[in-house]
Amino acid sequence: MPVPLDIAQGVTFSVEFLQRLSREALVESPTCRARSLCLSDAAERLQREAKVSAPSRPRRAPVKAPAPPPAPQLLFALHGETWIEVKDGDPAGLALFQRHYSRYVYADGRDPKLYVGPGYKMVLLTPCARALFAWRKFESRDGQQGVNCAIFRNEGAGVASELILAAEELAWKRWPGERLYTYVNPRKVKGNPPGNCFLRAGWRPCGITKRRSLTILEKLPVSSAASLDPHGDA
């Protein structure tokens, strides 16, 4: 087996090739006077005469393009052009949830794939996979009634308040007449006031939780809101 020799330019020559090249570099003329040939000429001669194949630069591994963000894998319903309904655990939704401030990091290193929580749920994802919304109906420990917005994460899928309004329509189709509510941690969100995108969508503050001092926002269906409005027709 020829032993490869590394040249500074990154080309690898074998000992056999260099020996043949050195013999061809000095060629005796008819007058017995040696003349020197440049190594490149000698290499070309050897290659022409098929005595030895000239080495080539090592091929570089192809550069792979960065992988696109994970696409929704578990789609089963399409709602207009705003939201796609996916299953809890969808990888694109999980990627968004992992950047949401409400994500809980377990001390023992657990990394569960389901992220909405127990109860009846509706998980929504925009077709571009840049926004996640999750509705959840369950028995709240603090006595809140209705359907809870458990997660809302928008990374440039559109105007946040418009995304919320579109998600509300889907919630009321699934749970007609139910109150909608969510919790906002004023110490974690950047909006001013906290939950500003919900307020722009017509939600209103209705209290603060005792244990963690989270702001509670709610939105009532049109019929319920009208009955509570002293200036309404009902």
Beta strands, then each sheet from edge to edge (+ up, - down):
strand 1: 4-6
strand 2: 12-14
strand 3: 26-28
strand 4: 34-36
strand 5: 75-79
strand 6: 83-86
strand 7: 120-125
strand 8: 131-137
strand 9: 147-154
strand 10: 180-184
strand 11: 204-208
strand 12: 215-219
sheet 1: 1+ 2-
sheet 2: 3+ 4-
sheet 3: 5+ 6- 7+ 8- 9+ 10+ 12- 11+
end
